[in-house]
């Protein structure tokens, strides 16, 4: 997903604005929702086994001030792999910023 590229879920269109980070199994993008005009983080992870789906189910059931809020998730099937897209609230600070204080 490139910046300014539309990402279509089953019920909404969100616009990718930046790449926030990348790991071994996926990447996190800053996205904007033109409907509610809020920014979110979109975690996009390749589905290689049930691990990412279990993580998504567990995250969706959690509610705590110190845990990033889960908003929505969906699966995308591409030509080479299936990805789990997890829409999360945007963190107010990077973790390193909290450690530096």
N, C-alpha and C positions, 0 to 999 in steps of 0.2 A: 504494500500500500504506500503510495507516494503522497507527500503533502499536497493538499488541495484536491485529492482524489475522493470521490464519493464512495462510501461503503454502504451497501444495502443489506439491512437485516430483514427478517421476515415482516417487520412492521414499521420500519423507519429508515430514513436516509440520514447518515451523518457524514460530516466532511472531515477527513484527516488533515490536520494542520501541521503536525510535526512528529518526528520520531523521538520518543523520550528515552528509549533504551532497548538493548537487545541482549538476549541470552542464548544458551545452547539450544533451547527448544522453541523459541519464538521471540516476539518483539512487542513493545508497548508503544502506542501512538497517542498523541494528544489529538482529540477529535472535538468537533463542535456540532451541536444539534440545532439546526435552524428553527425548529419548532419551539423548543423551550429556551433557546438562546443561552444554553449552558455549555461549559466545557467538561469533558469526561476523559478518562483514560481507557483506551481499548487495548486489552491484552489479547494477542493473537498467537495461539499455540498449536503446533502440529499434533494431531491425535494419533499417537503410535500405539496406545493401549488405553485401558480404562482409567489410568491414573489422573489425567487431566479432567476427565468427566467427574470423577469422585471429588477432586479438589473443587470443582465448580459447584457441585451439589452441597458440599460442606460449607463453602464460602457463602452460598445463597441463604443458608439457614442461620448464619451468625449475625449478631447485632451488638456492637460494643463501640464505645467512643474511640478506642485505640485500634480499631480495625477499619480499613478502607471499605466503604459501603459498596456492596454488590448491587448492580442495577438490573442487568439483563444479560442473557447469553444466547448464542445460536451457533449452529454448525454451518460451515461453508465447505462445499465439495469442489475441489479444483481438479485439474487434469492429472496432477501427480500426487496430491495428498488431500486429506480432510483436515480442516482447522477448526478449533473451538475458539470463538470470539467472545470475550467476556468484557462487558461494559461496566466500568467501575467509576466511582466518584474520583475527581481529580484531587490529589493530595495538595494541601496548602504549602508544604515545604518538602524539599528533598531530605532524605534521611541524614545525609552528611551535614546539612544545615542544623539539624537538631543536635547532632553530636558536638558540633563546634560551639554551641551556646553554653 
